[in-house]
Structures are given as C-alpha cells and as structure tokens.
C-alpha cells in the first residue's frame, strides 16, 4: 500500500470532496471506513457520505462515558439519514478489570492511568474497527492543533497499516460551520457552549476565551501530552 500512496494522491488531484470520497469508495469497496465522534467536522463528513449514498462504512467508538448531547446527535443522525452507524465498545473484561482495580475515575490520577483508560475505551476498539480496512477517513483539519500542521490530507498510518484520508483537511472551522448551516445538519449543541472538541464527558470541559483549541481536553495534564493516541502515526 505504501507504493500506492502517490498513485492515490495523483488520482485525487482535481476532484472535489464528494468525488474524492466516491473514488476511494469505488477503489476500496468494503475496505474503507469512516470514524465519527459526532462533532462538527464528523457530522459534515457523515452528511457528505450519507446524503450522497457513498458506500463507506461509518462507525463510532462507544466509550460508555459520552455526553447526553452526543447521544442525542447520534440518535438524530440515525433517524435523519436512515443509515447504520456501527458502534464499537470496549472489551468487557479489560474495562471491568481496570475499574475494579482503580475505580471509575482513575484517569484523573496520572497520565499513565488516563492513557490506560483511553486505550481500553478507544484505542483497542478502534483497532478492531479498522481491521481488514485499507482506507480510514477522519475529520482531522490542519488547524486543529500544532502537531497536525505538518500533516497532509492523505497519509500512511504506520501504526494501523493503512492509508488515512482527511476529506476536509483544508477547511477552516468557519467553513465547517457554514457547511453545517447551509445543509441544516444536526450538530452537538455543546459546540455553542464553548466546547470545540468533544470527547468523554469526564475528560472534556468548555474552552475559555483565549485558550488553546484543545485546552478543554484532559485540562489537568501538561499541554504536550494531550493526544489520546487515536491518530498517532
């Protein structure tokens, strides 16, 4: 697949976002998947896929600690498009062992504990979801955080051994919001309350004026440690 990355890039040149998704869905039928966490960006991409009947499997990681507002968006999205969103849950035994040993809020106690929780609730289920696929579509945008500025819209994910495609990589947040408004797409109302990035409820808070984009995620930790590992390459 590494040898084909440049070929894929060349094939996508000149295509608009919808045609890029259609091309990849055709070339990688049954081996292409999109991960949604029901935030602004993911809702825009879900609309692109579902509204245009593009045969791409959509999935989400059900960590068990999501906001009520997130579940509302999930339900509304299912009803609006009448298409499945596949849920991947943590393995019961791993989750039970962690909570039995360290309690339900061990992630506040150390970075190691938080990363363990992220692994059990997100990373391991993600690996199951990605297994057997060759293209992983994400809602990553270039301006979301400093460590993503050197990325490209199409890249090789060494850790998961597949190609990642970020269809709205060059969109600004204002572009995303305008697209959502223009297409009347349901979105998480926490965004209107200062939540630019929405994850698990215990680990997410609103961002204050002037704070970094991801200041609301794992706010009790050092800034340099604020990736859960989902998009580590």
MODELLER restraints for C-alpha pairs under 7 A, 6 or more apart:
rsr = mdl.restraints
at = mdl.atoms
rsr.add(forms.Gaussian(group=physical.xy_distance, feature=features.Distance(at['CA:2:A'], at['CA:156:A']), mean=6.93, stdev=0.5))
rsr.add(forms.Gaussian(group=physical.xy_distance, feature=features.Distance(at['CA:12:A'], at['CA:20:A']), mean=5.86, stdev=0.5))
rsr.add(forms.Gaussian(group=physical.xy_distance, feature=features.Distance(at['CA:17:A'], at['CA:167:A']), mean=6.18, stdev=0.5))
rsr.add(forms.Gaussian(group=physical.xy_distance, feature=features.Distance(at['CA:18:A'], at['CA:48:A']), mean=6.60, stdev=0.5))
rsr.add(forms.Gaussian(group=physical.xy_distance, feature=features.Distance(at['CA:22:A'], at['CA:54:A']), mean=6.04, stdev=0.5))
rsr.add(forms.Gaussian(group=physical.xy_distance, feature=features.Distance(at['CA:25:A'], at['CA:32:A']), mean=6.45, stdev=0.5))
rsr.add(forms.Gaussian(group=physical.xy_distance, feature=features.Distance(at['CA:25:A'], at['CA:54:A']), mean=6.92, stdev=0.5))
rsr.add(forms.Gaussian(group=physical.xy_distance, feature=features.Distance(at['CA:25:A'], at['CA:55:A']), mean=6.09, stdev=0.5))
rsr.add(forms.Gaussian(group=physical.xy_distance, feature=features.Distance(at['CA:25:A'], at['CA:56:A']), mean=6.11, stdev=0.5))
rsr.add(forms.Gaussian(group=physical.xy_distance, feature=features.Distance(at['CA:31:A'], at['CA:132:A']), mean=6.55, stdev=0.5))
rsr.add(forms.Gaussian(group=physical.xy_distance, feature=features.Distance(at['CA:31:A'], at['CA:133:A']), mean=4.10, stdev=0.5))
rsr.add(forms.Gaussian(group=physical.xy_distance, feature=features.Distance(at['CA:31:A'], at['CA:134:A']), mean=5.34, stdev=0.5))
rsr.add(forms.Gaussian(group=physical.xy_distance, feature=features.Distance(at['CA:31:A'], at['CA:135:A']), mean=6.50, stdev=0.5))
rsr.add(forms.Gaussian(group=physical.xy_distance, feature=features.Distance(at['CA:32:A'], at['CA:56:A']), mean=5.93, stdev=0.5))
rsr.add(forms.Gaussian(group=physical.xy_distance, feature=features.Distance(at['CA:32:A'], at['CA:57:A']), mean=6.73, stdev=0.5))
rsr.add(forms.Gaussian(group=physical.xy_distance, feature=features.Distance(at['CA:32:A'], at['CA:133:A']), mean=5.56, stdev=0.5))
rsr.add(forms.Gaussian(group=physical.xy_distance, feature=features.Distance(at['CA:32:A'], at['CA:134:A']), mean=5.98, stdev=0.5))
rsr.add(forms.Gaussian(group=physical.xy_distance, feature=features.Distance(at['CA:32:A'], at['CA:135:A']), mean=4.62, stdev=0.5))
rsr.add(forms.Gaussian(group=physical.xy_distance, feature=features.Distance(at['CA:32:A'], at['CA:136:A']), mean=6.03, stdev=0.5))
rsr.add(forms.Gaussian(group=physical.xy_distance, feature=features.Distance(at['CA:33:A'], at['CA:56:A']), mean=5.68, stdev=0.5))
rsr.add(forms.Gaussian(group=physical.xy_distance, feature=features.Distance(at['CA:33:A'], at['CA:57:A']), mean=4.82, stdev=0.5))
rsr.add(forms.Gaussian(group=physical.xy_distance, feature=features.Distance(at['CA:33:A'], at['CA:58:A']), mean=5.96, stdev=0.5))
rsr.add(forms.Gaussian(group=physical.xy_distance, feature=features.Distance(at['CA:33:A'], at['CA:133:A']), mean=6.89, stdev=0.5))
rsr.add(forms.Gaussian(group=physical.xy_distance, feature=features.Distance(at['CA:33:A'], at['CA:135:A']), mean=6.36, stdev=0.5))
rsr.add(forms.Gaussian(group=physical.xy_distance, feature=features.Distance(at['CA:33:A'], at['CA:136:A']), mean=5.19, stdev=0.5))
rsr.add(forms.Gaussian(group=physical.xy_distance, feature=features.Distance(at['CA:33:A'], at['CA:137:A']), mean=6.06, stdev=0.5))
rsr.add(forms.Gaussian(group=physical.xy_distance, feature=features.Distance(at['CA:34:A'], at['CA:56:A']), mean=6.85, stdev=0.5))
rsr.add(forms.Gaussian(group=physical.xy_distance, feature=features.Distance(at['CA:34:A'], at['CA:57:A']), mean=6.12, stdev=0.5))
rsr.add(forms.Gaussian(group=physical.xy_distance, feature=features.Distance(at['CA:34:A'], at['CA:58:A']), mean=4.79, stdev=0.5))
rsr.add(forms.Gaussian(group=physical.xy_distance, feature=features.Distance(at['CA:34:A'], at['CA:59:A']), mean=6.21, stdev=0.5))
rsr.add(forms.Gaussian(group=physical.xy_distance, feature=features.Distance(at['CA:34:A'], at['CA:136:A']), mean=5.85, stdev=0.5))
rsr.add(forms.Gaussian(group=physical.xy_distance, feature=features.Distance(at['CA:34:A'], at['CA:137:A']), mean=4.53, stdev=0.5))
rsr.add(forms.Gaussian(group=physical.xy_distance, feature=features.Distance(at['CA:34:A'], at['CA:138:A']), mean=6.08, stdev=0.5))
rsr.add(forms.Gaussian(group=physical.xy_distance, feature=features.Distance(at['CA:35:A'], at['CA:58:A']), mean=6.01, stdev=0.5))
rsr.add(forms.Gaussian(group=physical.xy_distance, feature=features.Distance(at['CA:35:A'], at['CA:59:A']), mean=5.11, stdev=0.5))
rsr.add(forms.Gaussian(group=physical.xy_distance, feature=features.Distance(at['CA:35:A'], at['CA:60:A']), mean=5.58, stdev=0.5))
rsr.add(forms.Gaussian(group=physical.xy_distance, feature=features.Distance(at['CA:35:A'], at['CA:137:A']), mean=6.59, stdev=0.5))
rsr.add(forms.Gaussian(group=physical.xy_distance, feature=features.Distance(at['CA:35:A'], at['CA:138:A']), mean=5.93, stdev=0.5))
rsr.add(forms.Gaussian(group=physical.xy_distance, feature=features.Distance(at['CA:36:A'], at['CA:42:A']), mean=5.23, stdev=0.5))
rsr.add(forms.Gaussian(group=physical.xy_distance, feature=features.Distance(at['CA:36:A'], at['CA:59:A']), mean=6.16, stdev=0.5))
rsr.add(forms.Gaussian(group=physical.xy_distance, feature=features.Distance(at['CA:36:A'], at['CA:60:A']), mean=5.16, stdev=0.5))
rsr.add(forms.Gaussian(group=physical.xy_distance, feature=features.Distance(at['CA:37:A'], at['CA:60:A']), mean=6.01, stdev=0.5))
rsr.add(forms.Gaussian(group=physical.xy_distance, feature=features.Distance(at['CA:38:A'], at['CA:70:A']), mean=6.53, stdev=0.5))
rsr.add(forms.Gaussian(group=physical.xy_distance, feature=features.Distance(at['CA:38:A'], at['CA:73:A']), mean=6.67, stdev=0.5))
rsr.add(forms.Gaussian(group=physical.xy_distance, feature=features.Distance(at['CA:38:A'], at['CA:74:A']), mean=6.76, stdev=0.5))
rsr.add(forms.Gaussian(group=physical.xy_distance, feature=features.Distance(at['CA:39:A'], at['CA:187:A']), mean=6.75, stdev=0.5))
rsr.add(forms.Gaussian(group=physical.xy_distance, feature=features.Distance(at['CA:39:A'], at['CA:188:A']), mean=6.24, stdev=0.5))
rsr.add(forms.Gaussian(group=physical.xy_distance, feature=features.Distance(at['CA:39:A'], at['CA:198:A']), mean=6.58, stdev=0.5))
rsr.add(forms.Gaussian(group=physical.xy_distance, feature=features.Distance(at['CA:40:A'], at['CA:176:A']), mean=6.89, stdev=0.5))
rsr.add(forms.Gaussian(group=physical.xy_distance, feature=features.Distance(at['CA:40:A'], at['CA:187:A']), mean=6.15, stdev=0.5))
rsr.add(forms.Gaussian(group=physical.xy_distance, feature=features.Distance(at['CA:41:A'], at['CA:139:A']), mean=5.27, stdev=0.5))
rsr.add(forms.Gaussian(group=physical.xy_distance, feature=features.Distance(at['CA:41:A'], at['CA:176:A']), mean=6.38, stdev=0.5))
rsr.add(forms.Gaussian(group=physical.xy_distance, feature=features.Distance(at['CA:42:A'], at['CA:139:A']), mean=5.27, stdev=0.5))
rsr.add(forms.Gaussian(group=physical.xy_distance, feature=features.Distance(at['CA:43:A'], at['CA:187:A']), mean=6.61, stdev=0.5))
rsr.add(forms.Gaussian(group=physical.xy_distance, feature=features.Distance(at['CA:44:A'], at['CA:176:A']), mean=6.93, stdev=0.5))
rsr.add(forms.Gaussian(group=physical.xy_distance, feature=features.Distance(at['CA:44:A'], at['CA:180:A']), mean=6.27, stdev=0.5))
rsr.add(forms.Gaussian(group=physical.xy_distance, feature=features.Distance(at['CA:49:A'], at['CA:56:A']), mean=6.95, stdev=0.5))
rsr.add(forms.Gaussian(group=physical.xy_distance, feature=features.Distance(at['CA:50:A'], at['CA:81:A']), mean=6.46, stdev=0.5))
rsr.add(forms.Gaussian(group=physical.xy_distance, feature=features.Distance(at['CA:58:A'], at['CA:85:A']), mean=5.23, stdev=0.5))
rsr.add(forms.Gaussian(group=physical.xy_distance, feature=features.Distance(at['CA:58:A'], at['CA:86:A']), mean=6.26, stdev=0.5))
rsr.add(forms.Gaussian(group=physical.xy_distance, feature=features.Distance(at['CA:59:A'], at['CA:85:A']), mean=5.10, stdev=0.5))
rsr.add(forms.Gaussian(group=physical.xy_distance, feature=features.Distance(at['CA:59:A'], at['CA:86:A']), mean=4.32, stdev=0.5))
rsr.add(forms.Gaussian(group=physical.xy_distance, feature=features.Distance(at['CA:59:A'], at['CA:87:A']), mean=5.73, stdev=0.5))
rsr.add(forms.Gaussian(group=physical.xy_distance, feature=features.Distance(at['CA:60:A'], at['CA:85:A']), mean=6.91, stdev=0.5))
rsr.add(forms.Gaussian(group=physical.xy_distance, feature=features.Distance(at['CA:60:A'], at['CA:86:A']), mean=6.19, stdev=0.5))
rsr.add(forms.Gaussian(group=physical.xy_distance, feature=features.Distance(at['CA:60:A'], at['CA:87:A']), mean=5.08, stdev=0.5))
rsr.add(forms.Gaussian(group=physical.xy_distance, feature=features.Distance(at['CA:60:A'], at['CA:88:A']), mean=6.30, stdev=0.5))
rsr.add(forms.Gaussian(group=physical.xy_distance, feature=features.Distance(at['CA:61:A'], at['CA:87:A']), mean=5.86, stdev=0.5))
rsr.add(forms.Gaussian(group=physical.xy_distance, feature=features.Distance(at['CA:61:A'], at['CA:88:A']), mean=5.00, stdev=0.5))
rsr.add(forms.Gaussian(group=physical.xy_distance, feature=features.Distance(at['CA:61:A'], at['CA:89:A']), mean=6.26, stdev=0.5))
rsr.add(forms.Gaussian(group=physical.xy_distance, feature=features.Distance(at['CA:61:A'], at['CA:122:A']), mean=6.27, stdev=0.5))
rsr.add(forms.Gaussian(group=physical.xy_distance, feature=features.Distance(at['CA:61:A'], at['CA:125:A']), mean=6.83, stdev=0.5))
rsr.add(forms.Gaussian(group=physical.xy_distance, feature=features.Distance(at['CA:61:A'], at['CA:126:A']), mean=6.98, stdev=0.5))
rsr.add(forms.Gaussian(group=physical.xy_distance, feature=features.Distance(at['CA:62:A'], at['CA:87:A']), mean=5.96, stdev=0.5))
rsr.add(forms.Gaussian(group=physical.xy_distance, feature=features.Distance(at['CA:62:A'], at['CA:88:A']), mean=5.79, stdev=0.5))
rsr.add(forms.Gaussian(group=physical.xy_distance, feature=features.Distance(at['CA:62:A'], at['CA:89:A']), mean=5.16, stdev=0.5))
rsr.add(forms.Gaussian(group=physical.xy_distance, feature=features.Distance(at['CA:63:A'], at['CA:89:A']), mean=6.26, stdev=0.5))
rsr.add(forms.Gaussian(group=physical.xy_distance, feature=features.Distance(at['CA:63:A'], at['CA:90:A']), mean=6.57, stdev=0.5))
rsr.add(forms.Gaussian(group=physical.xy_distance, feature=features.Distance(at['CA:63:A'], at['CA:121:A']), mean=4.94, stdev=0.5))
rsr.add(forms.Gaussian(group=physical.xy_distance, feature=features.Distance(at['CA:63:A'], at['CA:122:A']), mean=6.51, stdev=0.5))
rsr.add(forms.Gaussian(group=physical.xy_distance, feature=features.Distance(at['CA:65:A'], at['CA:200:A']), mean=5.11, stdev=0.5))
rsr.add(forms.Gaussian(group=physical.xy_distance, feature=features.Distance(at['CA:65:A'], at['CA:201:A']), mean=5.83, stdev=0.5))
rsr.add(forms.Gaussian(group=physical.xy_distance, feature=features.Distance(at['CA:66:A'], at['CA:199:A']), mean=6.72, stdev=0.5))
rsr.add(forms.Gaussian(group=physical.xy_distance, feature=features.Distance(at['CA:66:A'], at['CA:200:A']), mean=4.69, stdev=0.5))
rsr.add(forms.Gaussian(group=physical.xy_distance, feature=features.Distance(at['CA:66:A'], at['CA:201:A']), mean=5.33, stdev=0.5))
rsr.add(forms.Gaussian(group=physical.xy_distance, feature=features.Distance(at['CA:67:A'], at['CA:200:A']), mean=6.68, stdev=0.5))
rsr.add(forms.Gaussian(group=physical.xy_distance, feature=features.Distance(at['CA:67:A'], at['CA:201:A']), mean=5.20, stdev=0.5))
rsr.add(forms.Gaussian(group=physical.xy_distance, feature=features.Distance(at['CA:69:A'], at['CA:188:A']), mean=6.10, stdev=0.5))
rsr.add(forms.Gaussian(group=physical.xy_distance, feature=features.Distance(at['CA:69:A'], at['CA:189:A']), mean=6.85, stdev=0.5))
rsr.add(forms.Gaussian(group=physical.xy_distance, feature=features.Distance(at['CA:70:A'], at['CA:188:A']), mean=6.17, stdev=0.5))
rsr.add(forms.Gaussian(group=physical.xy_distance, feature=features.Distance(at['CA:73:A'], at['CA:186:A']), mean=6.60, stdev=0.5))
rsr.add(forms.Gaussian(group=physical.xy_distance, feature=features.Distance(at['CA:73:A'], at['CA:187:A']), mean=6.20, stdev=0.5))
rsr.add(forms.Gaussian(group=physical.xy_distance, feature=features.Distance(at['CA:73:A'], at['CA:188:A']), mean=6.06, stdev=0.5))
rsr.add(forms.Gaussian(group=physical.xy_distance, feature=features.Distance(at['CA:78:A'], at['CA:84:A']), mean=6.63, stdev=0.5))
rsr.add(forms.Gaussian(group=physical.xy_distance, feature=features.Distance(at['CA:88:A'], at['CA:125:A']), mean=5.76, stdev=0.5))
rsr.add(forms.Gaussian(group=physical.xy_distance, feature=features.Distance(at['CA:88:A'], at['CA:129:A']), mean=6.88, stdev=0.5))
rsr.add(forms.Gaussian(group=physical.xy_distance, feature=features.Distance(at['CA:89:A'], at['CA:125:A']), mean=6.15, stdev=0.5))
rsr.add(forms.Gaussian(group=physical.xy_distance, feature=features.Distance(at['CA:90:A'], at['CA:120:A']), mean=5.96, stdev=0.5))
rsr.add(forms.Gaussian(group=physical.xy_distance, feature=features.Distance(at['CA:90:A'], at['CA:121:A']), mean=4.96, stdev=0.5))
rsr.add(forms.Gaussian(group=physical.xy_distance, feature=features.Distance(at['CA:90:A'], at['CA:125:A']), mean=5.76, stdev=0.5))
rsr.add(forms.Gaussian(group=physical.xy_distance, feature=features.Distance(at['CA:94:A'], at['CA:120:A']), mean=6.57, stdev=0.5))
rsr.add(forms.Gaussian(group=physical.xy_distance, feature=features.Distance(at['CA:95:A'], at['CA:120:A']), mean=6.40, stdev=0.5))
rsr.add(forms.Gaussian(group=physical.xy_distance, feature=features.Distance(at['CA:106:A'], at['CA:113:A']), mean=5.93, stdev=0.5))
rsr.add(forms.Gaussian(group=physical.xy_distance, feature=features.Distance(at['CA:106:A'], at['CA:114:A']), mean=6.97, stdev=0.5))
rsr.add(forms.Gaussian(group=physical.xy_distance, feature=features.Distance(at['CA:107:A'], at['CA:113:A']), mean=4.84, stdev=0.5))
rsr.add(forms.Gaussian(group=physical.xy_distance, feature=features.Distance(at['CA:107:A'], at['CA:114:A']), mean=3.78, stdev=0.5))
rsr.add(forms.Gaussian(group=physical.xy_distance, feature=features.Distance(at['CA:107:A'], at['CA:117:A']), mean=6.46, stdev=0.5))
rsr.add(forms.Gaussian(group=physical.xy_distance, feature=features.Distance(at['CA:108:A'], at['CA:114:A']), mean=6.71, stdev=0.5))
rsr.add(forms.Gaussian(group=physical.xy_distance, feature=features.Distance(at['CA:115:A'], at['CA:228:A']), mean=6.60, stdev=0.5))
rsr.add(forms.Gaussian(group=physical.xy_distance, feature=features.Distance(at['CA:118:A'], at['CA:228:A']), mean=6.12, stdev=0.5))
rsr.add(forms.Gaussian(group=physical.xy_distance, feature=features.Distance(at['CA:123:A'], at['CA:230:A']), mean=6.07, stdev=0.5))
rsr.add(forms.Gaussian(group=physical.xy_distance, feature=features.Distance(at['CA:134:A'], at['CA:162:A']), mean=4.90, stdev=0.5))
rsr.add(forms.Gaussian(group=physical.xy_distance, feature=features.Distance(at['CA:134:A'], at['CA:163:A']), mean=6.11, stdev=0.5))
rsr.add(forms.Gaussian(group=physical.xy_distance, feature=features.Distance(at['CA:135:A'], at['CA:162:A']), mean=5.92, stdev=0.5))
rsr.add(forms.Gaussian(group=physical.xy_distance, feature=features.Distance(at['CA:135:A'], at['CA:163:A']), mean=4.90, stdev=0.5))
rsr.add(forms.Gaussian(group=physical.xy_distance, feature=features.Distance(at['CA:135:A'], at['CA:164:A']), mean=5.72, stdev=0.5))
rsr.add(forms.Gaussian(group=physical.xy_distance, feature=features.Distance(at['CA:135:A'], at['CA:165:A']), mean=6.98, stdev=0.5))
rsr.add(forms.Gaussian(group=physical.xy_distance, feature=features.Distance(at['CA:136:A'], at['CA:163:A']), mean=6.17, stdev=0.5))
rsr.add(forms.Gaussian(group=physical.xy_distance, feature=features.Distance(at['CA:136:A'], at['CA:164:A']), mean=4.67, stdev=0.5))
rsr.add(forms.Gaussian(group=physical.xy_distance, feature=features.Distance(at['CA:136:A'], at['CA:165:A']), mean=6.16, stdev=0.5))
rsr.add(forms.Gaussian(group=physical.xy_distance, feature=features.Distance(at['CA:137:A'], at['CA:164:A']), mean=5.75, stdev=0.5))
rsr.add(forms.Gaussian(group=physical.xy_distance, feature=features.Distance(at['CA:137:A'], at['CA:165:A']), mean=4.82, stdev=0.5))
rsr.add(forms.Gaussian(group=physical.xy_distance, feature=features.Distance(at['CA:137:A'], at['CA:166:A']), mean=5.83, stdev=0.5))
rsr.add(forms.Gaussian(group=physical.xy_distance, feature=features.Distance(at['CA:138:A'], at['CA:165:A']), mean=6.37, stdev=0.5))
rsr.add(forms.Gaussian(group=physical.xy_distance, feature=features.Distance(at['CA:138:A'], at['CA:166:A']), mean=5.16, stdev=0.5))
rsr.add(forms.Gaussian(group=physical.xy_distance, feature=features.Distance(at['CA:139:A'], at['CA:166:A']), mean=5.90, stdev=0.5))
rsr.add(forms.Gaussian(group=physical.xy_distance, feature=features.Distance(at['CA:139:A'], at['CA:168:A']), mean=6.60, stdev=0.5))
rsr.add(forms.Gaussian(group=physical.xy_distance, feature=features.Distance(at['CA:140:A'], at['CA:166:A']), mean=5.78, stdev=0.5))
rsr.add(forms.Gaussian(group=physical.xy_distance, feature=features.Distance(at['CA:140:A'], at['CA:169:A']), mean=5.89, stdev=0.5))
rsr.add(forms.Gaussian(group=physical.xy_distance, feature=features.Distance(at['CA:141:A'], at['CA:168:A']), mean=6.23, stdev=0.5))
rsr.add(forms.Gaussian(group=physical.xy_distance, feature=features.Distance(at['CA:141:A'], at['CA:169:A']), mean=4.08, stdev=0.5))
rsr.add(forms.Gaussian(group=physical.xy_distance, feature=features.Distance(at['CA:141:A'], at['CA:170:A']), mean=6.22, stdev=0.5))
rsr.add(forms.Gaussian(group=physical.xy_distance, feature=features.Distance(at['CA:141:A'], at['CA:171:A']), mean=6.56, stdev=0.5))
rsr.add(forms.Gaussian(group=physical.xy_distance, feature=features.Distance(at['CA:142:A'], at['CA:148:A']), mean=5.96, stdev=0.5))
rsr.add(forms.Gaussian(group=physical.xy_distance, feature=features.Distance(at['CA:142:A'], at['CA:149:A']), mean=5.41, stdev=0.5))
rsr.add(forms.Gaussian(group=physical.xy_distance, feature=features.Distance(at['CA:142:A'], at['CA:169:A']), mean=5.47, stdev=0.5))
rsr.add(forms.Gaussian(group=physical.xy_distance, feature=features.Distance(at['CA:142:A'], at['CA:170:A']), mean=6.16, stdev=0.5))
rsr.add(forms.Gaussian(group=physical.xy_distance, feature=features.Distance(at['CA:143:A'], at['CA:149:A']), mean=6.49, stdev=0.5))
rsr.add(forms.Gaussian(group=physical.xy_distance, feature=features.Distance(at['CA:144:A'], at['CA:213:A']), mean=6.80, stdev=0.5))
rsr.add(forms.Gaussian(group=physical.xy_distance, feature=features.Distance(at['CA:145:A'], at['CA:213:A']), mean=6.96, stdev=0.5))
rsr.add(forms.Gaussian(group=physical.xy_distance, feature=features.Distance(at['CA:153:A'], at['CA:165:A']), mean=5.62, stdev=0.5))
rsr.add(forms.Gaussian(group=physical.xy_distance, feature=features.Distance(at['CA:153:A'], at['CA:166:A']), mean=4.77, stdev=0.5))
rsr.add(forms.Gaussian(group=physical.xy_distance, feature=features.Distance(at['CA:153:A'], at['CA:167:A']), mean=6.61, stdev=0.5))
rsr.add(forms.Gaussian(group=physical.xy_distance, feature=features.Distance(at['CA:153:A'], at['CA:169:A']), mean=5.51, stdev=0.5))
rsr.add(forms.Gaussian(group=physical.xy_distance, feature=features.Distance(at['CA:154:A'], at['CA:164:A']), mean=5.75, stdev=0.5))
rsr.add(forms.Gaussian(group=physical.xy_distance, feature=features.Distance(at['CA:154:A'], at['CA:165:A']), mean=4.62, stdev=0.5))
rsr.add(forms.Gaussian(group=physical.xy_distance, feature=features.Distance(at['CA:154:A'], at['CA:166:A']), mean=6.43, stdev=0.5))
rsr.add(forms.Gaussian(group=physical.xy_distance, feature=features.Distance(at['CA:155:A'], at['CA:163:A']), mean=5.71, stdev=0.5))
rsr.add(forms.Gaussian(group=physical.xy_distance, feature=features.Distance(at['CA:155:A'], at['CA:164:A']), mean=5.37, stdev=0.5))
rsr.add(forms.Gaussian(group=physical.xy_distance, feature=features.Distance(at['CA:155:A'], at['CA:165:A']), mean=6.70, stdev=0.5))
rsr.add(forms.Gaussian(group=physical.xy_distance, feature=features.Distance(at['CA:156:A'], at['CA:162:A']), mean=6.08, stdev=0.5))
rsr.add(forms.Gaussian(group=physical.xy_distance, feature=features.Distance(at['CA:156:A'], at['CA:163:A']), mean=4.60, stdev=0.5))
rsr.add(forms.Gaussian(group=physical.xy_distance, feature=features.Distance(at['CA:156:A'], at['CA:164:A']), mean=6.16, stdev=0.5))
rsr.add(forms.Gaussian(group=physical.xy_distance, feature=features.Distance(at['CA:157:A'], at['CA:163:A']), mean=5.76, stdev=0.5))
rsr.add(forms.Gaussian(group=physical.xy_distance, feature=features.Distance(at['CA:157:A'], at['CA:164:A']), mean=6.38, stdev=0.5))
rsr.add(forms.Gaussian(group=physical.xy_distance, feature=features.Distance(at['CA:157:A'], at['CA:233:A']), mean=5.43, stdev=0.5))
rsr.add(forms.Gaussian(group=physical.xy_distance, feature=features.Distance(at['CA:158:A'], at['CA:233:A']), mean=5.86, stdev=0.5))
rsr.add(forms.Gaussian(group=physical.xy_distance, feature=features.Distance(at['CA:159:A'], at['CA:233:A']), mean=5.84, stdev=0.5))
rsr.add(forms.Gaussian(group=physical.xy_distance, feature=features.Distance(at['CA:193:A'], at['CA:206:A']), mean=6.86, stdev=0.5))
rsr.add(forms.Gaussian(group=physical.xy_distance, feature=features.Distance(at['CA:194:A'], at['CA:206:A']), mean=4.71, stdev=0.5))
rsr.add(forms.Gaussian(group=physical.xy_distance, feature=features.Distance(at['CA:194:A'], at['CA:207:A']), mean=5.35, stdev=0.5))
rsr.add(forms.Gaussian(group=physical.xy_distance, feature=features.Distance(at['CA:195:A'], at['CA:205:A']), mean=6.68, stdev=0.5))
rsr.add(forms.Gaussian(group=physical.xy_distance, feature=features.Distance(at['CA:195:A'], at['CA:206:A']), mean=4.61, stdev=0.5))
rsr.add(forms.Gaussian(group=physical.xy_distance, feature=features.Distance(at['CA:195:A'], at['CA:207:A']), mean=6.04, stdev=0.5))
rsr.add(forms.Gaussian(group=physical.xy_distance, feature=features.Distance(at['CA:196:A'], at['CA:213:A']), mean=6.69, stdev=0.5))
rsr.add(forms.Gaussian(group=physical.xy_distance, feature=features.Distance(at['CA:197:A'], at['CA:214:A']), mean=6.63, stdev=0.5))
rsr.add(forms.Gaussian(group=physical.xy_distance, feature=features.Distance(at['CA:198:A'], at['CA:204:A']), mean=6.35, stdev=0.5))
rsr.add(forms.Gaussian(group=physical.xy_distance, feature=features.Distance(at['CA:203:A'], at['CA:217:A']), mean=5.84, stdev=0.5))
rsr.add(forms.Gaussian(group=physical.xy_distance, feature=features.Distance(at['CA:203:A'], at['CA:218:A']), mean=5.22, stdev=0.5))
rsr.add(forms.Gaussian(group=physical.xy_distance, feature=features.Distance(at['CA:204:A'], at['CA:216:A']), mean=5.37, stdev=0.5))
rsr.add(forms.Gaussian(group=physical.xy_distance, feature=features.Distance(at['CA:204:A'], at['CA:217:A']), mean=4.78, stdev=0.5))
rsr.add(forms.Gaussian(group=physical.xy_distance, feature=features.Distance(at['CA:204:A'], at['CA:218:A']), mean=6.46, stdev=0.5))
rsr.add(forms.Gaussian(group=physical.xy_distance, feature=features.Distance(at['CA:205:A'], at['CA:216:A']), mean=4.65, stdev=0.5))
rsr.add(forms.Gaussian(group=physical.xy_distance, feature=features.Distance(at['CA:205:A'], at['CA:217:A']), mean=6.63, stdev=0.5))
rsr.add(forms.Gaussian(group=physical.xy_distance, feature=features.Distance(at['CA:206:A'], at['CA:216:A']), mean=5.46, stdev=0.5))
rsr.add(forms.Gaussian(group=physical.xy_distance, feature=features.Distance(at['CA:207:A'], at['CA:215:A']), mean=6.09, stdev=0.5))
rsr.add(forms.Gaussian(group=physical.xy_distance, feature=features.Distance(at['CA:207:A'], at['CA:216:A']), mean=5.13, stdev=0.5))
rsr.add(forms.Gaussian(group=physical.xy_distance, feature=features.Distance(at['CA:218:A'], at['CA:226:A']), mean=6.64, stdev=0.5))
